[in-house]
Amino acid sequence: MTPTPQFPQGHPAVATGKVGVLIVNLGTPDAPTPDAVRRYLAEFLSDRRVVEIPPIAWKPILHGVILRTRPAKSAHAYRQVWTPQGSPLAAITAAQAQALQERLGAGVQVDWGMRYGNPSIPARLQALKDAGCDRILVAPLYPQYSGATTASVMDRVGESLASMRWQPALRTLPPYHDDDAYISALEQDVTAHLAALGFTPDLLLLSYHGMPERTLHLGDPYHCHCRKTSRLLTERLAKSAPGLRIETSFQSRFGRAKWLEPATETVLQAEAKAGTRRIAVLAPGFSADCVETLEELAIRGREVFVAAGGEELAVLPCLNDRAPGMAMLETLVRRELSGWVAAI
């Protein structure tokens, strides 16, 4: 740990010398209401990293159509998964930060923030700086890199630094889609959940958040990262779950553009019609359960599968704050803090 500097007598108190870690997830509305969802979507869909349509064409669509119609529908989805602690994503991310703090100990200060909504990245970076953290590791919890996720977090971090006179030194957590710690955590967690199911699945479907196909052609590595995660996990599970068929799909389509394929709902429907009766679904690209896993997959996905003739569909939990996922995150964070902290 960097020693606390000694200031001359009468010098104003300045908090310095600490190391901070800021884990970051996508974001969530403050409440499952149309107004809160509208504010959230306005911020999310105004990000040029997320929607790469020129603003002069996109803003009339966003404000004239989408923000008038989509918030009520999205609020309904959020209400179905909201918890007494609030948004599942926010509650789980807070629990991950607490668990990581306990693992790292007092030598590092851990906080959490959201790219969209609250708590915001600027607010939490400033809080860490005010607490004396002049070295901060920013850890986007996206295993697979995308310009719309990881890069957007770093854009926001840059905007935050632009308003700081005294900036902290920063490091960032790289994507970890093929890291052994991540693949091992997935294998351990998935194996345990499959063993606990009341049925034997005919198929394990690995469902990732979708992206417009054009992002792949423009050089975004996201699709390749997802496919590599699937390949590595499939190789591991071939030993612990021999004979289990594993496929990859992409969910959460939005708009009319062509998206990465195959689409998760299309796969669920086609599998049921082809005679597949029992499916387990895992969303490896999500570090914490959220509306996309708890409502889109577990509720709407099941409805699609059953309506097409399927019988059993289980959506396996994300790594969340359970031991395998936290051991992985601790490993990744300790690696990136090397040289900033001697021994933690």
Buried (B, 14 or more C-beta within 10 A) or exposed (E): BEEEEEEEEEEEEEEBBBBBBBBBBBBBBBBBBBEBBBBBBBBBBBBBBBBBEEEEEBEEBBEEEBBEEBBEEBBEBBEEBBEEEBBBBBBBBBBBBEBBBEBBEEBBBBBBBBBBBBBBBBBBBBBBBEEBBBBBBBBBBBBBBBBBBBBBBBBBBEEBEEEEEEBBEBBBBBBBBBBEBBBBBBBBBBBEBBEEEEEEBBBBBBBBBBBBBEBBEEEBBBBEBBBBBBBBBBEBBEEBBEEBEBBBBBBBBEEEEEBBEEBBBBBBBEBBEEEBBBBBBBBBBBBBBBBBBBBBBBBBBBEBBBEBBBEBBBBBBBBBBBEBBBBBBBBBBBEBBEEBBEEB
